[in-house]
Amino acid sequence: MQALARLGYAVNGLLHILIAGIAIAVAVGSSSDDGGSGSADQSGALGQLAASPGGVFVLWTVVVGLTALGLWLLLSAFLLQGADPKKKWSHRASEVGKAIVYFLLAATAYTFASGGSTSSSASTSSASAQVLAAPGGVVLLVLVGLGVLAIAIYFVRKGALQKFTADLSVPSGPTGRAIVTLGVVGYIAKGVALGVVGGLIVIAAVTLDPSKSSGLDGALKALVALPYGSIILGSISIGLIAYGVYCFARAWRARL
């Protein structure tokens, strides 16, 4: 299980690097007529793998790795004792939440590995529309957006304060310093990207326009419309690559 969980961290890193590559293509293509192509999110990254030679094999590896990582987090939430008993339930909630995210990613990867396809941005917009149509949907969607913003702040804080170093055994010397630098840059970049996602969800709720809530793909592409948007998107993409490489380091040195 530990070996498969490490595989999960590695394939998570691969997905972030692929997403960053698509985002860079969007940033570079924003000055051209087509404005870039591809979905800069998990479905876009998995779609790239599906279209690559031997991609199906890699996709099944992603399914196994992410499922195993989700199972590991779920089991560790209840079977492994944390350092502080007072934080037991907050630790469990955090681990279960992350496990659910990895299970959902594994399910998306399974769809592509089985020959199907899906769009994360379309699914997000559809889910937002359903929430808005429900009684009290505007308030609920605003709370969802604020929740995503809270997660974004968590990522930025974890990166800026280097709290991620508790998740792995950092080697000494230049290698350790490189891993810490990758973690700082990667966590902050991912936090910024998630912050834009949360902001778009809130905007979708306030304007009653679910199309504005289009997940990570919509968030990254929305940055292009800002002044110096291509530079901003390119910088965040480099940060996501750093996060992906950090995930490889975590697969190697994770505390399990």
Summary of the structure (lengths in Angstrom):
residues: 256
radius of gyration: 18.2
end to end distance: 9.7
largest distance: 57.1
contacts: 895
relative contact order: 0.17
helix: 81%
strand: 1%
